[in-house]
């Protein structure tokens, strides 16, 4: 049992244990959905018609797996990971709700379904509990810590808010979203894609904490996800509905966000002095 010896920003052993529990599920899901996107009727919890949907969800899973492995093995400060737990809690909650709403669409006779249901009916509670417990050890920021400049903070929060609003609208109004989306969706997959977009809520954490530490890991998770999504778009290019404006807007947006985030990462790799951070990492 861990005792509170001060707000030292530690990542608790229980938080690491939860990360160790979740990461393998995400890795297996990535392999199935990204490696075999056309075989979900046999391998997944329900048949996914569009391979782009399978690979988009897989991209989120590998980004999540990498995040939890960092929490388990590398990260030592709660400030670096806490917004990731917020976004995962929202993502898992929405997928649990989607499972209930579309219960009849799932393949109940498969082990994959019961793993899915078991994970998304328990993960929201486990992740929220981990966040509440670890938040008790959150430390106040130090005056000498690098911080985001005003422009960078606005960009990060803005993209996070845009992703969150997009995801919420897709989840609440799937019929309308389906008529606009760049590739074919069903009400279930529309809500799943919407939940994936809601991961962007992590970027809004800079409104409360403008330390560079709060976005460092989130930006790298975003890079993993965006790289995989762009490769997926090439693989599934025949599925895109090129007569829909959102197809081109979203395609250009993902390319620009990936390029901007990569440039920011490369610049940040150079030695930097303590002080105000002026790069413009984007929200995941």
C-alpha positions as CSV (number, residue, x, y, z in Angstrom):
1,X,0.0,0.0,0.0
2,X,1.5,3.3,-1.1
3,X,1.4,6.2,1.4
4,X,1.3,9.8,0.7
5,X,4.8,11.2,1.6
6,X,4.4,14.4,-0.4
7,X,3.3,15.8,-3.8
8,X,6.4,14.7,-5.6
9,X,4.8,14.0,-9.0
10,X,5.7,10.4,-8.9
11,X,4.0,7.8,-11.1
12,X,2.6,5.2,-8.7
13,X,3.4,1.5,-8.9
14,X,-0.4,0.9,-9.2
15,X,-0.5,3.2,-12.2
16,X,2.4,1.3,-13.8
17,X,0.7,-2.0,-13.0
18,X,-2.5,-0.9,-14.9
19,X,-0.3,0.1,-17.8
20,X,1.3,-3.3,-17.9
21,X,-2.2,-4.9,-17.9
22,X,-3.6,-2.8,-20.7
23,X,-0.6,-2.6,-23.1
24,X,-0.7,-6.2,-24.3
25,X,-4.4,-6.0,-25.3
26,X,-3.7,-2.9,-27.4
27,X,-0.7,-4.5,-29.1
28,X,-2.7,-7.6,-30.1
29,X,-5.6,-5.5,-31.3
30,X,-3.1,-3.4,-33.4
31,X,-1.7,-6.5,-35.0
32,X,-5.1,-7.9,-35.9
33,X,-6.7,-4.7,-37.2
34,X,-3.7,-3.2,-39.0
35,X,-2.2,-6.5,-40.2
36,X,-5.4,-8.1,-41.3
37,X,-8.0,-5.3,-41.8
38,X,-10.0,-7.3,-44.3
39,X,-10.5,-10.3,-42.0
40,X,-12.3,-8.7,-39.1
41,X,-15.4,-10.9,-39.6
42,X,-13.3,-13.8,-38.4
43,X,-10.7,-12.2,-36.1
44,X,-12.5,-9.2,-34.5
45,X,-15.4,-8.6,-32.1
46,X,-17.6,-7.6,-35.0
47,X,-17.2,-7.3,-38.8
48,X,-15.8,-4.0,-39.9
49,X,-16.7,-3.2,-43.4
50,X,-14.2,-0.5,-44.3
51,X,-10.5,-1.4,-43.9
52,X,-9.7,2.3,-43.3
53,X,-11.8,2.1,-40.1
54,X,-10.0,-1.0,-39.0
55,X,-6.6,0.6,-39.5
56,X,-7.6,3.9,-37.9
57,X,-8.7,2.1,-34.8
58,X,-5.5,0.1,-34.9
59,X,-3.4,3.3,-35.1
60,X,-5.0,4.5,-31.9
61,X,-4.3,1.2,-30.3
62,X,-0.6,1.2,-31.1
63,X,-0.3,4.8,-30.0
64,X,-2.0,3.8,-26.8
65,X,0.3,0.8,-26.4
66,X,3.4,3.0,-26.8
67,X,1.9,5.4,-24.3
68,X,1.3,2.8,-21.6
69,X,4.8,1.2,-22.2
70,X,6.3,4.6,-21.6
71,X,4.3,4.9,-18.4
72,X,5.4,1.5,-17.3
73,X,9.1,1.7,-18.2
74,X,10.3,5.2,-18.8
75,X,8.2,8.1,-17.5
76,X,8.8,9.2,-13.9
77,X,6.6,12.4,-13.7
78,X,2.9,12.3,-13.4
79,X,2.6,15.6,-15.2
80,X,3.9,13.9,-18.4
81,X,1.2,11.3,-18.5
82,X,-1.9,12.4,-16.6
83,X,-3.7,13.9,-19.6
84,X,-3.2,10.7,-21.5
85,X,-5.2,8.9,-18.8
86,X,-8.0,11.5,-19.2
87,X,-8.2,10.8,-22.9
88,X,-8.0,7.0,-22.5
89,X,-10.8,7.2,-19.9
90,X,-13.0,9.1,-22.3
91,X,-12.2,6.8,-25.2
92,X,-12.9,3.7,-23.3
93,X,-16.1,5.1,-21.8
94,X,-17.5,5.9,-25.3
95,X,-16.6,2.5,-26.6
96,X,-18.3,0.9,-23.7
97,X,-21.4,2.9,-24.4
98,X,-21.2,2.1,-28.2
99,X,-21.1,-1.5,-27.3
100,X,-24.3,-1.3,-25.4
101,X,-26.0,0.8,-28.1
102,X,-25.1,-1.6,-30.9
103,X,-25.1,-4.8,-28.9
104,X,-26.8,-6.7,-31.8
105,X,-24.0,-5.9,-34.2
106,X,-21.3,-7.8,-32.3
107,X,-20.3,-11.4,-32.7
108,X,-21.2,-12.7,-29.3
109,X,-20.0,-16.2,-30.0
110,X,-16.3,-15.2,-30.3
111,X,-13.7,-14.8,-27.6
112,X,-12.7,-11.5,-29.2
113,X,-16.1,-10.0,-28.3
114,X,-15.9,-11.0,-24.7
115,X,-12.4,-9.6,-24.4
116,X,-13.6,-6.4,-26.0
117,X,-16.7,-6.2,-23.7
118,X,-14.7,-7.1,-20.6
119,X,-12.1,-4.5,-21.4
120,X,-14.5,-1.6,-22.2
121,X,-16.8,-2.4,-19.3
122,X,-14.0,-2.2,-16.8
123,X,-11.2,0.0,-18.3
124,X,-13.1,3.3,-17.7
125,X,-13.4,2.6,-14.0
126,X,-9.8,1.4,-13.7
127,X,-8.3,4.3,-15.6
128,X,-10.3,6.9,-13.7
129,X,-9.4,5.2,-10.4
130,X,-5.7,5.3,-11.3
131,X,-6.0,9.0,-12.3
132,X,-7.7,10.0,-9.1
133,X,-5.2,8.1,-7.0
134,X,-2.1,9.3,-8.8
135,X,-3.4,12.9,-9.0
136,X,-3.0,13.1,-5.2
137,X,0.8,13.2,-5.8
138,X,0.7,15.8,-8.6
139,X,3.3,18.5,-7.9
140,X,3.0,22.2,-8.5
141,X,5.1,23.5,-11.4
142,X,8.5,24.9,-10.7
143,X,9.3,28.5,-11.9
144,X,12.3,27.2,-14.0
145,X,10.3,24.6,-16.0
146,X,10.1,25.1,-19.7
147,X,6.6,26.3,-20.8
148,X,4.7,26.6,-23.9
149,X,4.5,30.0,-25.5
150,X,1.1,31.6,-25.9
151,X,0.8,30.7,-29.6
152,X,1.9,27.1,-29.1
153,X,-0.6,26.8,-26.2
154,X,-3.4,28.1,-28.3
155,X,-2.6,25.8,-31.2
156,X,-2.4,22.7,-28.9
157,X,-5.7,23.5,-27.1
158,X,-7.4,24.5,-30.4
159,X,-6.6,21.3,-32.2
160,X,-7.5,19.3,-29.1
161,X,-10.9,21.1,-28.9
162,X,-11.5,20.5,-32.7
163,X,-10.8,16.8,-32.4
164,X,-13.0,16.5,-29.3
165,X,-15.9,18.4,-30.9
166,X,-15.6,16.3,-34.0
167,X,-15.6,13.1,-32.0
168,X,-18.6,14.1,-29.9
169,X,-20.7,15.1,-32.9
170,X,-19.9,11.8,-34.6
171,X,-20.9,9.9,-31.5
172,X,-24.1,11.8,-30.9
173,X,-25.2,12.2,-34.6
174,X,-23.8,9.2,-36.5
175,X,-26.4,9.4,-39.3
176,X,-25.4,12.9,-40.2
177,X,-21.7,12.2,-39.9
178,X,-22.0,9.2,-42.2
179,X,-23.3,11.3,-45.0
180,X,-20.3,13.6,-44.8
181,X,-17.5,11.2,-43.9
182,X,-14.6,10.5,-46.3
183,X,-15.2,6.7,-46.3
184,X,-18.2,4.5,-45.7
185,X,-19.3,4.1,-42.1
186,X,-22.0,2.4,-40.1
187,X,-23.6,3.9,-37.0
188,X,-21.4,1.6,-34.9
189,X,-18.1,2.4,-36.7
190,X,-19.0,6.1,-36.8
191,X,-19.2,6.1,-33.0
192,X,-16.0,4.1,-32.8
193,X,-14.2,6.6,-35.1
194,X,-15.7,9.5,-33.0
195,X,-14.3,7.9,-29.8
196,X,-10.9,7.8,-31.5
197,X,-11.1,11.5,-32.3
198,X,-12.0,12.3,-28.7
199,X,-8.5,11.2,-27.7
200,X,-7.6,14.7,-28.7
201,X,-9.0,16.0,-25.4
202,X,-5.4,15.4,-24.1
203,X,-4.3,18.5,-25.8
204,X,-6.7,20.7,-23.9
205,X,-4.8,20.0,-20.7
206,X,-2.5,22.9,-21.6
207,X,-5.3,25.3,-20.6
208,X,-4.7,24.3,-17.0
209,X,-1.0,23.5,-17.2
210,X,1.2,25.1,-19.8
211,X,4.4,23.2,-18.9
212,X,6.2,21.6,-21.9
213,X,6.2,18.4,-19.9
214,X,2.4,18.0,-20.3
215,X,2.6,17.7,-24.1
216,X,6.0,16.0,-24.7
217,X,4.8,12.4,-24.6
218,X,1.4,13.3,-26.1
219,X,3.0,14.7,-29.2
220,X,5.1,11.6,-29.7
221,X,2.0,9.4,-29.3
222,X,0.3,11.6,-31.9
223,X,3.3,11.1,-34.3
224,X,2.9,7.3,-34.1
225,X,-0.8,7.5,-34.7
226,X,-0.6,10.0,-37.6
227,X,2.2,8.1,-39.4
228,X,0.1,4.9,-39.2
229,X,-3.1,6.7,-40.4
230,X,-1.3,8.2,-43.4
231,X,0.1,4.7,-44.4
232,X,-3.4,3.3,-43.9
233,X,-4.9,6.0,-46.1
234,X,-2.5,4.8,-48.9
235,X,-3.4,1.2,-48.3
236,X,-7.2,1.9,-48.3
237,X,-7.1,4.6,-50.9
238,X,-9.8,2.9,-53.0
239,X,-12.3,3.3,-50.2
240,X,-12.2,7.1,-50.1
241,X,-15.2,9.0,-51.5
242,X,-13.4,11.6,-53.5
243,X,-16.6,13.6,-54.3
244,X,-17.0,14.6,-50.7
245,X,-15.2,17.8,-49.7
246,X,-14.3,16.5,-46.2
247,X,-12.1,13.8,-47.9
248,X,-9.7,16.5,-49.1
249,X,-10.0,18.7,-46.1
250,X,-9.2,15.8,-43.7
251,X,-6.5,14.4,-45.9
252,X,-4.7,17.8,-46.1
253,X,-5.2,18.3,-42.4
254,X,-3.6,15.0,-41.3
255,X,-0.6,15.6,-43.6
256,X,-0.1,19.2,-42.2
257,X,-0.5,18.1,-38.6
258,X,1.9,15.2,-39.0
259,X,4.4,17.4,-40.8
260,X,4.1,20.1,-38.1
261,X,4.4,17.7,-35.3
262,X,7.4,16.0,-36.9
263,X,9.1,19.3,-37.4
264,X,8.5,20.3,-33.8
265,X,9.9,17.0,-32.6
266,X,13.0,17.4,-34.7
267,X,13.6,20.9,-33.5
268,X,13.0,19.9,-29.9
269,X,15.6,17.1,-30.3
270,X,18.3,19.8,-30.4
271,X,19.7,21.0,-27.1
272,X,17.5,23.8,-25.6
273,X,17.9,26.1,-22.7
274,X,15.5,26.3,-19.8
275,X,12.9,29.0,-20.3
276,X,9.8,29.6,-22.3
277,X,9.2,27.0,-24.9
278,X,8.0,28.4,-28.3
279,X,7.5,25.4,-30.4
280,X,4.1,24.5,-31.6
281,X,3.3,20.8,-31.0
282,X,-0.2,19.9,-31.9
283,X,-2.8,18.1,-29.9
284,X,-3.1,14.3,-30.3
